[in-house]
């Protein structure tokens, strides 16, 4: 509690998907990103600016769906880049 910071960026990749090419469902992505966001708020306070980036198999054909998920603020793009 009480971390003295105004900006936090978190990059999240589900361990089960790394290197497999599998992607979490939109619902799974929403659940974990909401959890991460709430945890940071509880540690840093409500005035912190949070960016949570999703990684694993983000490609041109699924990026719009992933970016539409609340609290998904960007992506880690690897092989698709």
N, C-alpha and C positions, 0 to 999 in steps of 0.2 A: 504494500500500500504506500501511497504517497510518493511514487517515483516522480522526480522533478524533470519532466520533459513535456514538450508541447507537440512533438511530432513523432509518430511511430510508424514504421513500415514493417510489415511481416510478409514473408514469402512462404506460402504453404503448398506442399506437395504431399498427397496421401502416400504413405510408405508402400501400400499394397499395389500402387499403380506405377511406381518408378521403374522404368525400363520395360514395362509390359505393354505399353500402348493402350492400356485400358483407361477409361475415363469414368469418374464418379458420375452419378446421376445429378441432375440439377438440384433435386431435393437434398441429396447428401452434401453437395457443395454449399447450399444455403445453410444447412444445419451447422456445419463446421465453421463457416465464415461468421455466422451470427454468434456462435460460441466464442470465437477468437475476439471479435469486436467487443462483446460484453466483458470478457476477462480483462482486456486492456483498459476499458472504461473503469472497471473496479479498481485497477491498480494505479491508474494515472489521473482519474478525475474526468469530469464531463467536458472540460475545455480542450482536451487533447485532440489533435488531428490524426486520424487513423487511416492508413492505406493497407489493405490486405490483398496481396497478389496471389492468384491461383496458377499453379503449374501442373503439368502433365497433359500431354496430348491436346494442347490448345492449337486449333488449326482454323483455317479460313472458313470451313464448313460448320464449325461448332462455336466459334468465338462469340457471335452475337448472342446465342443462348446463354453462354457462361457469363458474359458481361451484363446480361439483364438480371442476374441474381443479385439481390441486395448484399451490400458489403463486399462485392467483388470489384476491386478498384483497378485491376490491371491483370496482366498475365506474365508468366515466365515462359517465353517461347524458346524452345530448343530446336529440335530437328526440323520443325515446320518453317523455321526462319530461312 
